Amino acid sequence: MPLILTPEHIVPLEKGHDRSAFDCSNDDLNRYLRQQARQDAEKHVAVPFVLLEPGSQVVRGFYTLSASIIPVEELPPDIMKKLPRYGQLPVTLLGRLAVDRTAKGQGVGEFLLVDALRRCLEGAQQIGAMAVIVDAKDEQAESFYRHFDFLPFQLTPRRLFLPMRQIAQLFS
């Protein structure tokens, strides 16, 4: 049965959410959600957001957000010249994004990404962040983010970013 994709089904991870059956076919991401995500939230290291199956507490997808910084020399020269001459710049890290196998092919990954970008834009209006960055775990993930116009960093393979100005245009 297809999931109902509405923003109210994406919430911060809570103790009562059922993560036990979550399987995105990646052991590291499965283990993170089941064993580490709540600890990261409690220690303010990252904020995990989960997509719940409507009418239940079953997690069908998740992503994490946290504050980070990037060295300015990682940015392409055309973007770097438009920014202040600081050694490092504030960004929001989209640290993990995963979809349960039962929800694959339903647009859940894209839906989670759009929700994450919306939250990042809202957050950037309160606390500065010039971009959202991701560390793509493999070629498939890199292709997913590039499809949404994420740009590569100069020096770090598979690290991609989307400038906040571009995100703002998506929601205008």
N, C-alpha and C positions, 0 to 999 in steps of 0.2 A: 504494500500500500504506500503511495507516495506521501512524503512528509508535507505538512502545511508550513510554508516558509513565511513567517511573519516575524517582525522584529521583537515582539513581546515573548517569543519563544527562546530568545537568546538572553541569558542572564549570567551574572557572576556565579562561579562555581560555589556550591554550598555542600555541607556535610551530607545532607539527605539525598543528593543526586546519585543515581545509580550508574556507576562507571564500570561495574564488574564485567559486563558483557561487551564493552566497547572493543572493537577490533577494526583498525584501519589498515591492517596488513603490514604494519611497521612496528616491530617489537619495542623499539625505543620510545615511540610516541604513545603506544599502548601503556607501557610501564610508567611513563611520565604522568599520564592522566590518572592512572589508578593509584600510584604511590607517591608522587612528588607534587602534583599541582596544588593540592590544598595547603601543603607546607609552604610552597612559594607564596601563596596568597596570604597566609598568616604572617609570614616574615616580610611582606611587602616587597618581594623580589620581582614578582610578576602578578598580573591579574588575569586569571583564566576565565574565559567566557565560554559557556556551553550552550549548544542548541539542544533543547529538550524535545522529545517526542510529545506531541500535543496530548494533554490529558494524563501524562505520566511524568516520572522523574528520570526516565531513561535518557542517557546522553547519546546523541547521534552525531555530534560534531563538536569541535572546540577550537579555540585559538587563545593565544596569550599576548598581552601587551605589557611593555615595560619601557622605562626611560633609558636612553643610552646617549652616547656621543660618538661622533665620527671625526677622524682627522680630515681637515679641509683638503689636504692634497689627494684624498681618495676621489674627490669629485671631478667630473670632466671640466676642462678649462673654461668652457662657455658658461657653465653654471657657477663655477668658483669665482669668476670675475664680477658676478652680480651680488655676491654676498660679502658681509663684513670680513675683515682680515684677521679673523681669530684663528688660532691653531686648531681648535676643535669646535664642532657645532652640535647643538642639541637635536636629537631625533627621537622618534618613537620606534621601538623594536617590535615588530610582529614576529615573536619568537617561534611560535609553533602554530600550525593550522592543520587539522586532520578531520577526516570524515569517516564515519563507520561504514563498513562494507555494505550494510543493508541500505544505506542511503546514497551509494555511489550512482552517478548518472542522473541525478535529480536536480543538479544545479546547486547543491548544498555548499560546495567549496567556494563558488562564486558568491553565493549569498553571505557566507561567513566573511569573506574578504571585504565585500561592500560594507557590511556592518562594522568590521574592524576599522576600515578607512573613515567611516562616519564618526566613530568614537574618537579616532585620532584627531580628526579635524576639530571636533568639539573641544577636545582636551588642549589642542594647540592654541585655542582662544583664551585659555586660562594659564597655561604654562607653555612657554616657547618650545617649538619643535619645527625644524625647517623641512623635515621629510619623514616618511615612514620607510624603514629598512627591513629587509628580510635576508636570511641566509638560506638559500635554496639547498635542500639536502641532496638533490640529484638533478639530472637533466630534465626529467619530467616536471619537477617542481619549478625549475628555472623557466621552462617553457610556459607553464601556467602563469607565473608572475609577469613574464615578458608580454604575454598576450594582453595583459592589463596595463601595458606601457611602463612597467618598471624598467629602470635603466641600470646598466652595470656600473660598478665602481671601477676605478682605474687599476687598483693594485690587488684587490681581493677577489679571487674567483668565486663565482656564484653568489656574491653579496650584491644585492640589488636595492634600488631606492626609487621612491616616487615622491617628488617634491610636493610640499603642502599646497603650494599655489595650484598645482595641477589637480590635486585632490579637491580643492575648493571649487574648481571649475566643474568637476564631476557632479557636484551637489548644487550648483547654482541654476 
